[in-house]
Amino acid sequence: RSVDIMPTIVELLSLSFDNTKVEGKSVLPLIQGSQIPESIAFIENAVRRNPTRPGHSIGLRTSKWKYYRSLNEPKKDVSLYDLKNDPNEINNIHESHPDVVKNLEKILCDMRKNAITLDDVDPEEKSKIENLLKPFGPSV
């Protein structure tokens, strides 16, 4: 997960850091050959590059499943792939595995309940963030 990059680099460099302030965790033990508990990855795609795939999607990825659907309409553009048996994501099996979809959707909804949005950020801080991001292009 991308949220694990910074904590991994911090641990690799043996820097002092408060891990409770970030969502990610170091994967250095995994890199060094140890096992670590699996973390479910949140996925989001806001750009439609392939007209046959939905844009503006959210979902989850585990070592076994990849699930995603429309950002604002949970029943629209639903996709579920068995990554162990279909690593190239050819067969969308959401209709034949409603129990898996239901379980992953609940996890996704729980994750989103705890998410921080720009609406949660102090207006002055929000303005600073927007000004820092302006050079990178127009907002979506």
Secondary structure, DSSP 8 states (H G I E B T S, - for coil): -GGGHHHHHHHHTT----GGGSS----HHHHTT-------EEEEE----STTS-SSEEEEE-SSEEEEEESS-TTSS-EEEETTT-TT-----GGG-HHHHHHHHHHHHHHHHT---GGGS-HHHHHHHHHHHGGG----
